[in-house]
């Protein structure tokens, strides 16, 4: 039985954006970076779901 290998980028922790907030623009930039990280995390989760759904039968599906 073959198990899918989970890519390292899906399991590696993401660092928090740096905190050098001195203006509203810096705060908006920080929020934008957090949103980017959130979208990336959701894309990774969707990829894991797709990988697992394609491997429901187990093993290699190529004919």
N, C-alpha and C positions, 0 to 999 in steps of 0.2 A: 504494500500500500504506500503510495507516494503522498507525502504531505507538502502543501505549498510552503515555500520559503518566504518569510515575511521580510521585505526589504528593510534595511537598517534605518532609512529615513522615516519609516512608520513607527519605529520603536524608540528612536533617539529623542530625548527630551529637548524641547525648544526653549531657548533662553528668553527671559523677559526683556522687553525693550529697555534701553537705558533711561534713567530718570534725570534729565537736566531741564526741568521746567522753569522758565523765567518769564514766560509770556503766554497769552492765549494761543498764539500760533504754535508754541511748543506743545501745549496741551492737545491741540487738534492733531498735530503730527503723531503724538503718542497714541491717541485714540485710533488714528488711521493704521498705525503699526499693529495695534492689538486686533483690529478688524482683519488685517491681512493674515495674522497668525490664526485667528479663528477660522477664516475661510480655508486656509491651508490644512488645519486640523480636520475640518469637515470633509475636505476632498480626500484626505488620507483615510478617514473612516469609510467613506463611500467606496474607495478602492479596495479596502479590506473586505467589505461586504460583497463586492463584485468577485473578488478572488475566491472567497468561500462559496459563493453561489455557483460559480463555474466548476467547483470541485466537489459538488454535492455527491456525485457518484463515486468519488475517490479515484485516485490514480490518473493516468494520462488518458485523455479522451480522443487523442488523434487516432485515425483509422488508417 
